[in-house]
Amino acid sequence: MRTSIILLVIPKLKALSFHLVLPLILSLYAVFGIYSHLKASEFGILNLDYRGKSEELISTRSGELLAGDKVWGKFHTTYPNLGIISIRFYNQDRDSNDTLIFRLKRKGSESWYYQAEYKTDQFLPHKHFPFGFPVIANSDGGDFVFELESKYGATGSGILIDYQKPVFVAKSGFTKAEFAQKPKLVSYFVSQKIMNIFGDQDTKIIAFFYLLPLIFMAVYFVSDGLSFHFLLGTALLFTIWDTFYLKESFDPLFIAILFFYALISRRFRLESRISAVFALAYLCLTPILLILKQDAIAEKAAVWAYLFLCITVFQQIYELKFKPKKLFSLTQFKKNLLSPKMDLSTTSGRFVSRHTDHFLLIFSLLMILNLAIDIADLTPSYIKFFPESYPSKILFSLAIPLFLSAGIISYASHKLYLHTKHLVGVIFVFCLLFWLAGSQTLRIASSFRVEPTLISISPQEVSEAWTDVVLTGANFQDIPFVGRVEINGEAQRVINGGWSDQRVIFRTNPLETKSGSLCVITLSKGKSNCLPFKYSFK
């Protein structure tokens, strides 16, 4: 009797834990993850924050700040009551004996609004340090500039700027007394606080990734009656999206996709060799991407190869120990790969059967539209950066690679159509592959918009000593003397006031200047392209 009761209760407990306890755990995971992100992002309870971007903070040195080194920052705030700027530092986990001078002023002002000195022995590794100053009540709509200067920095005891996001935060603070005196301020603050938190792109992305396991769980519950193609295809699309589209790596996304893959393996009882196929595919993709000099994408592909390999090992251990029966084998997987099925007796099966083609066409249109918008956005930049040579630049950097990609993908899609006879599915595959290829082409072709780019040299041929040569381009940075001009590796003399974001002026020197390959090197953005320069003075 007891045995029969236990046999009846155990399946119910398993179902209860899977349908109720697991979603509850996933909800707590999402709440805790979002809260941890907000806490790490320096979101104060009574603050409205502007979170600075790494390009808004420029340092004269990439490592430790030495005596005399400076760090410049600039930002625009839409909030009143600006009172704190916190900056993230790294002391290399040891005591730092420097003193930093902090200065702040409105942009365009001749004198500093505030200046104070701070000892760096109180700075914590990878944490923000708050530089407080008298509250600026009318700071909303203002542009501000701040500066840090090292007084005693030395190698081994200096402090470093930590460029983890957010690298700095401009805080506008409010008090309970203000809310009590001005009741209308409460509604303003609450609305701005919500926008402040979830208006931040990084916060929205992180929140979505922490909620993704819960979303995948819901998709798993409502997808009963669909063959493995739909869920497994969704999981693989997310890995492709992470590999080829997302510039950064997000641990919550890895966890979400692995959790979804575990659910899929549970439902369809996937054999370990199927996971090994995905591991092998990403492993083969990695060296190809390295050959194409796509190091960041190759690194992500290698990560997914490793993760699928780990899944394969865990599944094989499980199969060897428990010897489960009726596994969905690799042979069955290959046999049914191009034959998706739907159980029309289920609600999800009927819904997907009716609307699959519509969804595939909508996603196809969105991918092509996204690519077209990116191309349209990039074209004016070519005209601006390369006013004389933009037709050839567009032709060789964009048009020809996109045309070749379309041709190769069209041929593969035609072969797929002959095998499947499913026109809408083939259109979706074509649009997906073309979107991936086009996105990578655009990423390579648009690098000049964020990297130092040398456009022209005037004059390009010099035959006299001590001649000023003007270099025009983009992304040289506005802070002077944090970069250099080189000809065949030999540094040239930049004149006083001759350095700006789009123009650098250097003066030829018969002792240093030679003919050769000329380029501009910035501190934080690296080396520009090189152009030929001829110096014929004798």
N, C-alpha and C positions, 0 to 999 in steps of 0.2 A: 504493500500500500504506500509506504513512505517513498519507495523507489519510484513508483509511478507518479507520485506528486512532484518529486524532484525533477523527473524527466519532463513533466508538463511545465514546471515553473522556469527551468533554466532557459528554454528558448524565448519565453516571454521576457525574462530579465535581459537577455541579449538584445532583443528587439527594442526594449525600453531604453537601454543604454545607448543604442545606436541612433534611435530616433529622437531622444530627448536629452540625454546626458551629453552626447558628443556635440550637438548644436549649442548647448549651454557652454561647454568648454570653449568652443570656437568663438562664441560671443564675448566671453571673458578675455580670451586671447586678443581679440580685436580692440576691446576697450583698453586693456593694459598696454598694448602696443602703441595705440594712438596717444595715450596719456604719456608714455615714456618719451615719445617723439616730441610732444609739446614741451615737456619738461626740459629735454636736452636742447631744444631750440630757443630757450630763454624766453618763453612766453610768461611774463609776470601776470599775476591775477588782476592787478589794477593798472597795468601798463598797456599802451598802444605802441606797437613796435614797428620800426622800419628795419628789415633784415638786409644787410649789405651784401652785395655780390663781390666775388673775389676780384673782378676787374676794377672795382671801385676802391681798392686798396692797393697801393703801389709802394714797393720798398726798394731802397737803393741796393739791397743785398738779399740774396735768396736764402742764406743761412743765418747764422747768429748775427745779431746787430752789434757792430763794433762802434767804438767811440766816434761820434760825429755822424753816424748813419741816421737816415731819416725814413719815416714811413708817412705817406700822404693818403688821406681818405676824403671822399666827397659823397654827398647824398642829398636827396630832396625828401622832405617830410611833409605830410598833409595834416599832421596832428599838432595841436597846441601843447604847451607845458613840457617842451623838450628839456630834460634834466640829466640824462645819463647816456654816455656812449660806452658800451662794453665791447672789448676786443678779445679775441681768443689767442692765447699764447701757449707756447710749449717750452718748458725749461729743461728738457732732456732728462727729466726725473732726477735732477740734482739742484742744489742751491745756485741761484744766480745773483751776482753781486753788482748788477748794473743799477743805474737810476735813469728813468725815462722822464723826459719833459713832455707833458701833454698840453697842446694848444688847440683852441677852437675859435672860429669866427664865421660870420656870414660870408658867403662868396661875394667877392668884390670889395669887401671892407679892407681898409689899409692896416688897421690895428687888430690884435687878437682880443676877442671878447673875454677869454679866460685862459689862464696858464698856471700849471702846477707841476710839482715833481713827485714821482712815485718810485719807491724802491722795489726792485723786481723780486726780492726774496719772499714776497708775499703772494707771488703769482703761482697758481696751481697748474699742473700739466693738462693740456687740452681743455682748459676751462676758460670761460670769459672772465675778464677782470673789469669791473665797472669804474669808469672815470666820471665822477660826478662834478657838477658845476651849478651855479645859480640858475634856477629854472627860467627858461625863456618862454613866457606866457604866450607870446604871439608868434610862435615858431611855425604855425601851420602855413603851408605854401612856401616855405623858405628853403633856400639852397645853402648848405653849410659845408665848410672845409675844416678838417682837423689834421693835426700833425703830431707825430711822435719823434723825439730825437734822443738818441743814446748819448749819455754823458761819459760813462766809464766802461762801456762794453769791451770785452776782450775775449779772445778765443779760449773756449773751455769754461767761461763763466757768464757768457752772454745769454740773451733771451731770443727766441724765435717767434715769428708770427705763424700761427697755426691756421692753415687755409681750409680747414673743415667748415662746412656750412653750418650756420651763418658765420662768416669770418668776423663780422662786427654787427652790433645791434644798436640802433638809436632809439632810446626809450623815452616816451612821453608819459609821465606819471600823473595819477589822479588820487585824491585822498577821500576818505569817508566824509570828512568835514565839507569838502566841496560838493559832494552829492547831497548832503543834508541841506546846504544853503541853496543849491540850484537843482531842484527836482527834475527839470527838463534835461539836465546833463546826464541823468541815468539812462534815459532812452537813447540818447546820442552814443553814450559809451558802450551800451550793450550791443547796439547795431554795428558800431564800428569794430567792436571786439570780435564779433562773429565773422565779419568781413576780413578783419586783420588775420585771424587764425586760418580760416578756410579759403581766403583769397590768395593765400600763399600757394604757389604751384607745387612746391615740394610736399607741403602738408597734405594737399588733396591727393597727390600720387601715393604717399605713404598710407594715408587713411584707406584708400581703395585697395592697396595691396594687403593690408591687415584684415580687411573685410572680405577679401577674395575667397579664403577657405569656406566661409559661411555661404557665399554666393555659389561656389562650386557644389557645396552640399545640397543646396536647394535645387540646382540643375540636376544633380544626381537623382534626387527624389522624384522629380517630375519627368524624367527621361525614360521611365520604364517602358519597354516595348520597342526601343530603338537599338539597332545593331551597334557594334563597337565603333563603327566608322565615325559617328557623330561626336561622341565624347572623346575618343582618342584623338580625332582630328582637331578638336578644340584645344586639348592639352598641348598638342604639337604646335599648333598655331601660336600659342602663348610662348613656347620656347623659341620659335622663330622670331616673334615680335621682340622678345628680350635680346636675342642675339644680334639682330640686324638693325633694330630701330632705336631701342633705348641706349642712351649714351653711358648711363651709369649702371652699376649693379645694385640690386635691392634684395637683401636676404629674405624679407617677407614674401617677395614674389617667388623665389626659389622654393620656400616652404609651401606656399599655396599650390604651386604646380605639382610638386612631389606628392602632396596630400591628395590632389585630384587624381593623379596617376595611380595612387594606392587604391582609391575608390573604384577606379576603372578596372584595375587588376582583380579586385574583390568580386565585382559583378561578373566579369567575363572570364575569370580564372585564367588570365594570360600566362603562358609559359615563359620561363626566364629567357629563352632564346629570342623572343620578340623584343624584350628590352635590350638585349645584346645588339640587335640590328640597329636600333636607334643610337646606341653608344658608338657602334662602328661608323655610322653615317656621319655623326658629328666629328669623330676622330679623323675620318678621311677629309672632311671639310677644312679642318684646322690648317694643315700645311698648304692647301690651296690658297686660303686667305693670307697666310704669311707670305707666300710668293707674290701675291697681289698687294703686299705692304699694308694690309688691313689688320694691324697688330691687335687693336682693341677688340675687334669683332672676333678675331682668331682666339683671343683669350677667353671670350665668352663661350665660343664653340667648344673649346677644350674643357671648360667647366661643365657644360652639359654632357660631354662625352664621359667625364669622370662620374657625374651623378648617375647617369644611366648605367654605367659600369657597376657602381655600388648597388643599384637596384637589382641588377642581374645577379650579383654575388649573393645578396640576401635571399632572392627568390630561389637560387640554386641550393642554398643551405636548407631552406624550408622544404624544397622538393626532395632532397636527399634524406632528410630526417623523418618527414611525415608521409612521404610517397603519396601525395594526393592523386585521386583519379579524375578522369574527365577534364583534364586541362585543355585549354584552347591552344593547340600546338602551332608552331611556326608554319607547318605545311597548310593547315586550315587557314591561317592568317593570309598567306600568299594566295590561296585559292579563292578566298572571299574578299580580297582587298578591293576589287573594283565592282563589288556587288552589294551595295548598302541595302539593308532591309528594314522595314517598319511593320510592327504588329498593329494592324488597323483595328483590332479589338480594344486597344488602349487609347485613352484620350491623347496622350503625347504622340502616339503613332499617327493618329488621324490628323492632328494639328500639323505635325512636321510634313506629312504626306501632302497636305494642301498647300503649305506655305514655303516649303524648302526652296523652290525655284525663285520665289519672290525675294526671300532673304538673300540668296546667293547673288541675284542681280543687283539688289540694293548695295550689298557689301562690295561687289565689283565696281559699281558706279562710284561709291565713296572712295575706293582706293585710287581709281583713275583721276577723280576730281581732286583728291589730295595731292597727287603727283603733279597735276596741271597747275594747281595753285602755287606749289613750291617752285615750279619752273618759271611761272609768271613773276613770282617774287624775286627770283634770282636774276632774270634778264636785265632789269634796270641797273642792278649792281655791276654787271659786266660793262654796260654803257658808261657808267660813272667811273669805274676803276680803269677801264681800258678804252678811252674815247676814240682812239685811232685804230685799234686792232680788235675791237669787240666782235665783228662778224666772224673772223677766223677763230677767235677764242671760243665763241658759242658753238661754232661748227665742230671743232675738234674735241672740245671738252664735254659738250652736251649732245648735239644732234647725232653725230656718228655713233658714239657709244649707245645711245638710246635706240637708234635704228638697228644696230647689230643685235642688241638684246632682244628687240621685238621680233627680228627675223628668226633667231635661234629658238625663242620661246614659241613662236607660231608653228615652227616645224614640229617641235615636241608636242604641242597641243593638238595638231592635226593627227599625229600618230595615236594620241590618246583617244581622240574622237572616233577613229576607225575601230578602236577596240571596245569602247563603251557605248557609243551612239547617244550619249547624254550631252546635248549641246550646252545647256546652261551650266552644268558642272565643269565642262571644259573651258567655258568663258571665265568662270570663277578662277580656275587654276591658272589660266593665262594672265588674268588681271593681278592675281596674287604674286606670281613670279615676276611679272613686269614691274609691279610696285616695289618689290624687294630689290630688283636690279636697278630700277630708276632711283630709288632712295639712296643706294650706295653711290651711284654715279653723281647724284646731286651733292652728296656729302663730300666727295672728293673734289668736285668742280667748284664748290662754294667755300673751300678752305681759305681762299684769299680774303674773305670778308672778316675773318677773325684772326688770321695769322698776319704777321708783318709782310706787307706786299710792296715791292719796289716797282713803280710804274715807269718812271722816266728819269733820265739824268740830263741836266742842262748846265753847261754844254757837255756833250758826250765825248768830245775830243778837245784837249787842252794842250797848248804849246807854250804857255807862259808860266813863270813861277808865281806862287802866292795868288792863285786865282780862286775865287769862291765858286763852288760847284753846288747846284741845287738839286736835291733828290726829292722827288715827289712820290707819294704812295699812300699807304693807309696802315693804321694800327701800329705806328711807331711809339705810341704812348705820349702823353702830354708832359710828363715830368722830365726835365732835362738831365743829361749826364747819367742816365741809368742804362745807356746802351752805347754802341760804338759803330763806326763805319770802317769796314775793312776792304782792302784791295789785295787779293791773293793772300789773305790772312794777316796782312800788315795794317795796324790801326792807323786811322787818319785823324787829323785835328778838327773837331767840331767847333765852330766859332761860338762865341758868347751869344746866347739868345737864338741860336740857330737850330734848336730842336723842338719840334712839335709833333702832334699825332700824324699829320699828313705831309710834313716837310722837314727835311734835315739839310743843313748847309755845312759843308766842310771846306777847308782851305788847303789847297795843294801845297806840298812841301817838297822841294827838289831832293831832299835827303830821304824822304819816306815814300813819296808817291811814285808809283810805277803804273804801266799799263797792265790791265788784267781784269779779272772778274771781281766786280764790286757788289757788296751786299751790306745790308743794315742788320745789326744784331741787337735785339732788345733783351732786357733782363728776364722778364717773366714769360714772354711769348716766343722767344727763340729767334732763329735766323730767318731772314727774308729770302726770297728768290734773288738770284744774282743776274746782273746785266753787264755787258762788256763796257769797259772804259779805257780810253786811249790817252796816254800822257806822253807827249813827244818833246818836252823841254830838255835841252842839253846845255 
